[in-house]
Amino acid sequence: MTFLDTTESSLVMQTLENLLNTKATGRVYWAAEEGGTVPGLHTSILSCPGSFVTVARGRATYQIIQKRKLTSVQLVPGDMLLRLRHTWITLQPTEDYLSLGGRFEIDQFRFFFSQPIRARRKRTAKPQFVDLHKTPYLFCKSKRQSCVPHLLDALSCCSPKDTHDPLLVNLAHSLIHCMLDALKEPDDPQTGGKAYNTFNAACSYIDEHCCQNISRQDVATALQINQTHVSRLFKQFSKLSFNEHLIKARLVRAHALLTNPTLTIAQIADMCGFGSSSYFTRLYRHEYSHAPHQWRKQHAQRQSSDNH
């Protein structure tokens, strides 16, 4: 395994082990519904099979969708919130907490810590926590990742009765054991290395912020490196340039949003950072060999056929 910081590595392990130690009392929340099931909400695009969040300190409140309704859940140390690709969650304003989040990738785990930052107000005003500080991703490559897809498949079929449902709790803790085993694996210099992990962190930043007007400098600032080093990383580890990766990330986001019939092509183009629908359509056609409205029509027909 490879981490950016050994102190953060220890805190990750400590937080995960606390989840195991509080198995009897800790709650496991399951976010399994897409944003499209609630009017006004859009599908959340997660570029990995699944993710989780827990709290190392304090309390953090999230909104998830349960039975097509927005539901607030408050996490305290020992609790865990799991989600799959395309499911919807959002963080609500919280005064003070330190949370650990993680993503389940094909051959690695990605972890990050986040906490609110005090907004600058007048001295007479009550301090507000409105912004979010997130560490760069901490990478943990694992040769024992083969069990994770099977656990996520089992979770996708899970219909828990409550936060202490035995099947849900056991599957969640099996994932925790997989993460802890991976954290304890020795480093493999052939599959890791600081440069490769920094490249992965850059890709993650782009995937998460692709709908914004981001540049190499934004990525460099987030990772605390030089922007020329960002270009060098893409040249070393990817067949795509920085701009090509950014466009592809936006297209992936737009492709998923096309499944929402309440959004127009122009709205999707604007939401995904393309600027104009004509520019979006041209890039989409080049990537997928057909226009956005054509794929949307085909998708709607398949959905109708499956329902019948």
N, C-alpha and C positions, 0 to 999 in steps of 0.2 A: 504494500500500500504506500501511497505517496501523499503527503500533506504539505500545504504551504507553511504550516506552523505547528510545531510539536505540542505547544500549549493548547491550541485549538483541538488538536487530535485527542488529547487527554480529556478535554471537556466533552467532546462528542461521545467518547466511550463511557464517560461517567453518566451522561444524560441517558444514553441507551440502556445502561445497566440499571439505572433507577427505574426505567419502565418495566424491566423484568422483575425487579424487587417489589414493585407495587402492583403486581399482576392481580392480586385479589381485590384491591380497592380502586385501581386506576380504571378509567373509562376509555373505551375505544369508539370513536365516532366514525361513521362511514358515509362519505360524500360520493354518491353513486349516480346522481341525476344531473343532466346537462342544463345549462342556462336557458336553452330554448324551450324548456317545459314551463317556464314562468314568463308571462307577457312582459316585454321591456328588457329582458335579460338576454344576452347573447352567449353562445357557446364559448367556453374558455378553452383555448388551445394549449395543450400541454405537449411539448415535443419529446415526451418520453412515456413509457408504458404506465407509470404511476409515481406517486410521491406521498410524503407524509410530513406532518409538522407536530412538534411537541413543545413543551415549555420547560426551560431549564430553571427559570426564576420568574416569580410574579404570576400574573394572569393575562391571558390574551383571548380576545373574543373574535370569533369568526362567524360569518354567515354562510350557511350551506342550504341546499335545497332538499327537502324531505317531503315526499308525497305532494310534489308540485307546489310547495309553499316555502317561502324563505324562513329559515330557522336559525336563531342565534345559539351558538354553543361556546361556552367559556372553558378554556383549557387551563389547568393548573398542573404543576409538576406531577408526573405519573399518568397523565392523560395523553391520548394520541388521536390524531385526525388523519385518516387515510383517504386518498382519492385516486381515481383512475383517469386516463386520458379523456379529455373533453368534458369532464365534470366541472362544476362551478363552485368556487369558494371565494370569499373576499374577507379581508381583515377589517374589523371595525375599530374606530378610535379607542385606544387603550392607554392608560396613563403610564404604566411602567411594566416592562417585561423583558425577558431575553428568551427568544424562541430558537429552536433548532429545526431546520427544515432539511429535507433530503429528497433526492430524485433517484428512481431506479432506472438505470440505463442498461443497455444490452450487455456490456462487459465491465461496468463500473458503477459505483455509487457516487453521488455528488451531495455534499453537505454544505450548509451555510447557516450562520447565525444572524439574527436580525433583532433590532430593538428600536423603539421610537426615539426621536430627537426632539428636544424642546424647541418650539418655535419662538422666534424673538418677538416679544410683546413689550408694551409699556410696563414700567415698573409696578404700576398700580393694578395691572391686569393679572388675572390668575394664569400661571404657566400652562401652556397647552402643548400636548404631544401630537403633532400632526404629520410629521415626516417620518420616514422609515430609513434606518441605516442597515445595510446588508453587507456582510463580508463577501469577498470574492469566493467562488465555489472552492471547496476543499475536496480534492479528488481521491478516491480510493478504488484502485483497480483490483479486480478479484477474479481468480480462476474458479471460484465456487459459485459463480453467478447463475449457473444453469438451472438451479432450483427456483430462482425468483420468478421467471415467467409462469411457471406452473402454479406458484402461490398466488400470483396476480390473477390468473385465469380462475382459480378457485374463488377468489374474492369477488370477481365479477358475477359469479353465480350465487353469491351469498345474499340472503334476505334476513338480516339480523332483526331480532325482536326488540332488543335494547342495547345499551352500551356495554353490557356484561354478557352478551350472547357468547356461549362457549366456542362456537365455530369461529366467529369473528375474532375473538380474543386470541385463540390458538393460532390462527393464520397470521395475525399481526405480530405475535411474539416469535413465530417462526421466521418472519422477515427480519426482526430485530436480531435473532441469533445469526442469520446470514450476514448481516451488516457487521456484527461484532467479530465473527470469524474472519471476515475480509479485512477488518482493521488490524487484526493480529497477524496477518500474513506478512512475511518479510518482503522488502522491496525487490522488485524485478527491474533492473536497469534497462532491459531490452524492451519493456512495455510501458515504462513510465518516463521519468525525467522531468525536470523543472520546465524546460522549454515546451514539451508536449502538454503538460498540465496547464501552462499559461495559455497555450493555443486553445485548449478545451474551454478554459474560462472565458476567453474572448468570444468563442462560438456561443457559449451560454448567454453572455451579455447581449449579443446580437439577437439571439432567438427571443429573449425576453423583452427587448426594447425595439424590435424591428419596425413597429408601427410608428415610432417616433422619428424625428429628423436627426438621426445619430450619424456620427462621423468616426473616422479612425481616432481622432483626438479624444472623443468621448470614451471610447473603449480603453484607450491608453490611460486616461485619467482614472477610470474606474479600477484598472489593474495596476496603477502606479508604475507604468513603463513608458518608454518613448514611442510616439506614433510610428516612427520608422520601424521599430521592432515589431509592431503589429503586422505591418506589411510583410516583414521578413518571416514571421511565423506562418502566415498563410501560404507563402511561397514554399516553405519547407515542409509543411504537413498537409496541404490541401491542393487539390486540382483547381479549386476555385479561388479567385481573388477576393479581397475583402468586400468589394462592391457586389460581386457575383453572389457571395454567400448572403449578403444582406437582401438582395432581390429574391433569392430563393426562399429565404425565411419568410419574407412578406407574401410570396406566392403560396407557400404552405398554409399560412394563416388565412389568406383569402379563400383558398380552396375549401377549407373547412367551414368558413362562414357562408359559403354558397349554399350549404344545406339548410340555412335559415331562410325560409321564403318571405319573411317580413322585411328583409333587407334588399334594397335595390343594388344593382351593379355599381352605380355611382357611389352609394354609401359605403359599400365594401372597399372600393378603391380608395376612398378618402380615409376610412378607418385603418387601412393597412399601409398608409403612407405613400401611395402611388401618385397622389396629386390630381390625376385626371383619369376618367374611366377609359378613354381611348388608349392612353399609355399602359394602363393595367391590362386591357384586353389584348394589346399587341404582345406584351410579355407573357401573358397567360397562354395565348395561342402558341407561342414559340416553345413554351415549356411542356404543355399538355396536348398539343396538336389539335385543339379545338377551342372555340370561343367559350367564355364563361357561361353565357346563357344556354349554350348547347349542352354543356355538362350538367347544368342545373335542371334542364328539362329531362335529360336521361335519368338523373338521380330521382326526380319526382316520379317518373314512370316506374322505376324499380321499387320505390317505396310503396306506390299504389298496388303494384303487382304482389309484393310481399304481404301487404295487409289483406289481400283477397286470397 
